[in-house]
Amino acid sequence: MELRTDSFAEGGAIPDRCALAKHHPETRVTFGGNLNPHLEWSGVPEGTRSFALICHDPDVPSVGEDVNQPDREVPAELPRVDFFHWVLVDLPADVRSIEEGEVASGVVPGGQKAHDGPHGSRQGLNDYVGWFAGDPEMAGDYYGYDGPAPPWNDSIVHRYRFTVHALDVDRLDVEKGFTGHDARAAMEGHIIAEASIEGTYTQNPRLL
């Protein structure tokens, strides 16, 4: 399988229009356009009955004490963990693309409530559920796509990996409110093929 996008160059920077947050010279951070990027895939193997799509950032700090602190940067050597930005399953086998902005457009405080995805698919919760849990203005259930918003003081540029999985089942065994970890577990033994594309993003003005 092959996966491509018109929204950014392979391995290049994801545009602010596809990010949840972007650098601001006075306030350090402000909302981005939060459009889901365009994705298109080909070379689908015989026997594919549905697709699952996952976008994750593998570079999120495992410890948050240095995050967004004005007197220091998050050290590069800090262990990193996955952060899920988009989890979508049960995309029909005849679908070959998702258009930019088809699933998400703009930041919704408290999260988009769109459990139903495009073409009859289902969307899971992304990890902004936990990230905003302590913020009374932003807390909520974040379904579907919400784009990059790495710490504005992180010393590394974050990577964002979009992966389309071709599956041998019509419906994945997950229930409403499923997470990226739930989807990955349910896909075990059902993946026929997969394809990925990666973009990068930072809000650190030193790295822009």
C-alpha beads as a LAMMPS data file, in Angstrom:
LAMMPS data file: protein, C-alpha beads

208 atoms
207 bonds

1 atom types
1 bond types

-500.0 500.0 xlo xhi
-500.0 500.0 ylo yhi
-500.0 500.0 zlo zhi

Masses

1 110.0

Atoms # bond

1 1 1 0.000 0.000 0.000
2 1 1 0.973 3.623 -0.483
3 1 1 -0.292 6.690 1.376
4 1 1 0.034 10.290 0.215
5 1 1 -1.226 13.753 1.144
6 1 1 -1.633 17.108 -0.558
7 1 1 -1.604 18.901 2.805
8 1 1 2.139 18.681 3.507
9 1 1 5.327 17.211 2.052
10 1 1 6.428 13.762 3.217
11 1 1 8.662 14.352 6.242
12 1 1 8.005 18.100 6.068
13 1 1 6.267 20.564 8.337
14 1 1 2.531 20.250 8.889
15 1 1 0.896 23.633 8.150
16 1 1 -0.684 25.722 10.914
17 1 1 -4.074 25.256 9.263
18 1 1 -3.900 21.546 10.216
19 1 1 -2.684 22.159 13.784
20 1 1 -4.694 22.656 16.960
21 1 1 -2.221 25.273 18.205
22 1 1 0.421 27.492 16.631
23 1 1 3.156 29.863 17.780
24 1 1 2.175 33.413 18.691
25 1 1 4.906 36.020 19.221
26 1 1 3.158 37.681 22.185
27 1 1 1.110 34.961 23.901
28 1 1 3.425 32.077 22.882
29 1 1 0.491 30.036 21.601
30 1 1 -2.867 30.492 19.898
31 1 1 -5.338 28.219 18.120
32 1 1 -4.531 26.883 14.654
33 1 1 -7.002 25.984 11.913
34 1 1 -7.333 22.368 13.117
35 1 1 -8.243 20.998 9.680
36 1 1 -7.668 17.294 9.245
37 1 1 -5.164 16.793 6.398
38 1 1 -5.975 15.260 3.041
39 1 1 -5.058 11.566 2.824
40 1 1 -5.199 9.259 -0.206
41 1 1 -4.134 5.634 -0.423
42 1 1 -3.618 3.080 -3.185
43 1 1 -2.319 -0.454 -3.743
44 1 1 -5.033 -1.951 -1.530
45 1 1 -4.620 -5.734 -1.268
46 1 1 -7.289 -8.261 -2.163
47 1 1 -9.339 -9.349 0.812
48 1 1 -9.516 -5.896 2.400
49 1 1 -12.894 -5.446 4.080
50 1 1 -12.337 -2.146 5.909
51 1 1 -9.703 0.401 6.862
52 1 1 -8.584 1.878 10.157
53 1 1 -6.723 5.173 10.379
54 1 1 -4.502 6.280 13.241
55 1 1 -2.492 9.463 13.678
56 1 1 -0.114 9.575 16.603
57 1 1 2.783 11.639 17.899
58 1 1 5.534 9.381 19.335
59 1 1 7.455 12.321 20.811
60 1 1 5.267 13.491 23.710
61 1 1 7.146 14.038 27.010
62 1 1 6.612 11.181 29.439
63 1 1 6.888 13.620 32.370
64 1 1 5.096 16.953 32.314
65 1 1 6.929 19.022 34.928
66 1 1 8.955 20.975 32.325
67 1 1 6.136 21.371 29.806
68 1 1 5.352 24.983 28.833
69 1 1 7.552 26.459 31.551
70 1 1 9.017 29.853 30.522
71 1 1 12.383 29.400 32.263
72 1 1 13.449 26.144 30.580
73 1 1 12.980 23.700 27.711
74 1 1 11.775 20.116 27.810
75 1 1 15.053 18.156 27.508
76 1 1 15.580 16.133 24.356
77 1 1 16.758 13.098 26.306
78 1 1 13.488 12.782 28.251
79 1 1 11.720 9.475 27.416
80 1 1 8.812 9.980 25.021
81 1 1 5.391 8.320 24.694
82 1 1 2.626 8.052 22.075
83 1 1 -0.154 10.647 21.900
84 1 1 -3.121 9.805 19.661
85 1 1 -4.517 12.643 17.538
86 1 1 -6.978 10.687 15.391
87 1 1 -8.474 7.199 15.614
88 1 1 -10.949 6.098 12.940
89 1 1 -12.213 2.582 12.186
90 1 1 -14.720 0.769 9.934
91 1 1 -13.928 2.893 6.884
92 1 1 -15.457 0.929 3.962
93 1 1 -13.118 -0.995 1.676
94 1 1 -14.065 1.036 -1.412
95 1 1 -12.978 4.368 0.127
96 1 1 -9.599 5.661 -1.043
97 1 1 -9.343 9.180 0.361
98 1 1 -10.355 11.695 3.024
99 1 1 -10.382 15.343 2.019
100 1 1 -8.737 18.134 3.994
101 1 1 -11.249 19.503 6.485
102 1 1 -13.737 16.677 5.878
103 1 1 -13.584 15.476 9.489
104 1 1 -12.423 18.517 11.470
105 1 1 -12.363 22.288 10.976
106 1 1 -11.529 24.635 13.837
107 1 1 -10.923 23.994 17.519
108 1 1 -14.008 23.010 19.534
109 1 1 -13.590 23.631 23.299
110 1 1 -14.734 20.480 25.070
111 1 1 -14.071 18.421 21.970
112 1 1 -15.921 17.459 18.826
113 1 1 -18.728 15.059 19.596
114 1 1 -18.583 13.405 16.158
115 1 1 -18.445 9.708 17.032
116 1 1 -19.789 8.966 13.540
117 1 1 -17.049 9.464 10.965
118 1 1 -17.110 9.822 7.168
119 1 1 -18.597 7.097 4.930
120 1 1 -20.182 5.259 7.862
121 1 1 -16.961 4.922 9.834
122 1 1 -16.586 5.348 13.598
123 1 1 -14.222 7.719 15.383
124 1 1 -12.539 7.118 18.703
125 1 1 -11.378 9.481 21.420
126 1 1 -8.055 11.213 20.955
127 1 1 -5.643 11.966 23.788
128 1 1 -6.712 15.570 24.279
129 1 1 -9.303 14.040 26.622
130 1 1 -6.527 13.583 29.165
131 1 1 -4.488 16.632 28.166
132 1 1 -7.369 19.060 28.834
133 1 1 -8.903 17.150 31.757
134 1 1 -7.866 19.769 34.323
135 1 1 -8.916 22.781 32.229
136 1 1 -12.556 23.780 32.926
137 1 1 -12.789 25.699 29.632
138 1 1 -11.411 22.879 27.461
139 1 1 -12.203 19.605 29.260
140 1 1 -14.415 17.098 27.486
141 1 1 -14.589 14.126 25.122
142 1 1 -12.469 14.772 22.043
143 1 1 -13.640 12.553 19.184
144 1 1 -12.046 12.488 15.756
145 1 1 -9.108 14.603 14.623
146 1 1 -7.441 17.304 16.671
147 1 1 -4.090 18.403 15.324
148 1 1 -0.602 19.111 16.666
149 1 1 -0.060 21.257 19.744
150 1 1 3.339 20.185 21.132
151 1 1 4.779 22.033 24.137
152 1 1 5.968 25.462 23.044
153 1 1 9.195 24.921 24.977
154 1 1 10.043 21.421 23.721
155 1 1 13.644 21.110 22.543
156 1 1 12.737 18.652 19.772
157 1 1 10.514 18.858 16.716
158 1 1 7.620 16.417 17.030
159 1 1 6.726 13.826 14.409
160 1 1 3.145 12.980 13.422
161 1 1 2.590 9.604 11.803
162 1 1 -0.595 8.915 9.830
163 1 1 -1.144 5.202 9.181
164 1 1 -3.894 3.517 7.176
165 1 1 -4.423 -0.164 8.004
166 1 1 -6.170 -2.550 5.589
167 1 1 -8.164 -5.051 7.664
168 1 1 -9.831 -8.393 7.006
169 1 1 -12.960 -7.496 9.028
170 1 1 -15.898 -5.198 8.220
171 1 1 -16.251 -3.904 11.773
172 1 1 -13.584 -3.660 14.440
173 1 1 -14.453 -5.029 17.875
174 1 1 -14.450 -1.742 19.803
175 1 1 -17.258 0.209 21.471
176 1 1 -18.098 3.910 21.578
177 1 1 -15.417 5.842 23.425
178 1 1 -12.606 3.580 22.224
179 1 1 -9.042 4.904 22.274
180 1 1 -5.997 4.480 20.088
181 1 1 -4.743 1.712 22.360
182 1 1 -8.126 -0.048 22.096
183 1 1 -8.046 0.136 18.301
184 1 1 -4.491 -1.169 18.092
185 1 1 -5.377 -4.116 20.320
186 1 1 -8.510 -4.928 18.303
187 1 1 -6.577 -4.828 15.018
188 1 1 -4.069 -7.474 16.108
189 1 1 -4.288 -10.437 13.738
190 1 1 -6.510 -8.556 11.268
191 1 1 -4.026 -6.287 9.457
192 1 1 -3.446 -7.314 5.828
193 1 1 -1.351 -4.288 4.882
194 1 1 -0.607 -0.768 6.046
195 1 1 0.940 2.456 4.819
196 1 1 2.197 5.540 6.658
197 1 1 3.175 9.129 6.016
198 1 1 4.869 11.451 8.487
199 1 1 4.904 15.202 9.059
200 1 1 6.592 17.373 11.662
201 1 1 5.552 20.273 13.874
202 1 1 6.926 22.594 16.551
203 1 1 5.784 25.684 18.427
204 1 1 9.238 26.428 19.827
205 1 1 10.348 29.741 18.207
206 1 1 13.952 28.598 18.435
207 1 1 13.139 25.694 16.109
208 1 1 10.788 27.422 13.670

Bonds

1 1 1 2
2 1 2 3
3 1 3 4
4 1 4 5
5 1 5 6
6 1 6 7
7 1 7 8
8 1 8 9
9 1 9 10
10 1 10 11
11 1 11 12
12 1 12 13
13 1 13 14
14 1 14 15
15 1 15 16
16 1 16 17
17 1 17 18
18 1 18 19
19 1 19 20
20 1 20 21
21 1 21 22
22 1 22 23
23 1 23 24
24 1 24 25
25 1 25 26
26 1 26 27
27 1 27 28
28 1 28 29
29 1 29 30
30 1 30 31
31 1 31 32
32 1 32 33
33 1 33 34
34 1 34 35
35 1 35 36
36 1 36 37
37 1 37 38
38 1 38 39
39 1 39 40
40 1 40 41
41 1 41 42
42 1 42 43
43 1 43 44
44 1 44 45
45 1 45 46
46 1 46 47
47 1 47 48
48 1 48 49
49 1 49 50
50 1 50 51
51 1 51 52
52 1 52 53
53 1 53 54
54 1 54 55
55 1 55 56
56 1 56 57
57 1 57 58
58 1 58 59
59 1 59 60
60 1 60 61
61 1 61 62
62 1 62 63
63 1 63 64
64 1 64 65
65 1 65 66
66 1 66 67
67 1 67 68
68 1 68 69
69 1 69 70
70 1 70 71
71 1 71 72
72 1 72 73
73 1 73 74
74 1 74 75
75 1 75 76
76 1 76 77
77 1 77 78
78 1 78 79
79 1 79 80
80 1 80 81
81 1 81 82
82 1 82 83
83 1 83 84
84 1 84 85
85 1 85 86
86 1 86 87
87 1 87 88
88 1 88 89
89 1 89 90
90 1 90 91
91 1 91 92
92 1 92 93
93 1 93 94
94 1 94 95
95 1 95 96
96 1 96 97
97 1 97 98
98 1 98 99
99 1 99 100
100 1 100 101
101 1 101 102
102 1 102 103
103 1 103 104
104 1 104 105
105 1 105 106
106 1 106 107
107 1 107 108
108 1 108 109
109 1 109 110
110 1 110 111
111 1 111 112
112 1 112 113
113 1 113 114
114 1 114 115
115 1 115 116
116 1 116 117
117 1 117 118
118 1 118 119
119 1 119 120
120 1 120 121
121 1 121 122
122 1 122 123
123 1 123 124
124 1 124 125
125 1 125 126
126 1 126 127
127 1 127 128
128 1 128 129
129 1 129 130
130 1 130 131
131 1 131 132
132 1 132 133
133 1 133 134
134 1 134 135
135 1 135 136
136 1 136 137
137 1 137 138
138 1 138 139
139 1 139 140
140 1 140 141
141 1 141 142
142 1 142 143
143 1 143 144
144 1 144 145
145 1 145 146
146 1 146 147
147 1 147 148
148 1 148 149
149 1 149 150
150 1 150 151
151 1 151 152
152 1 152 153
153 1 153 154
154 1 154 155
155 1 155 156
156 1 156 157
157 1 157 158
158 1 158 159
159 1 159 160
160 1 160 161
161 1 161 162
162 1 162 163
163 1 163 164
164 1 164 165
165 1 165 166
166 1 166 167
167 1 167 168
168 1 168 169
169 1 169 170
170 1 170 171
171 1 171 172
172 1 172 173
173 1 173 174
174 1 174 175
175 1 175 176
176 1 176 177
177 1 177 178
178 1 178 179
179 1 179 180
180 1 180 181
181 1 181 182
182 1 182 183
183 1 183 184
184 1 184 185
185 1 185 186
186 1 186 187
187 1 187 188
188 1 188 189
189 1 189 190
190 1 190 191
191 1 191 192
192 1 192 193
193 1 193 194
194 1 194 195
195 1 195 196
196 1 196 197
197 1 197 198
198 1 198 199
199 1 199 200
200 1 200 201
201 1 201 202
202 1 202 203
203 1 203 204
204 1 204 205
205 1 205 206
206 1 206 207
207 1 207 208
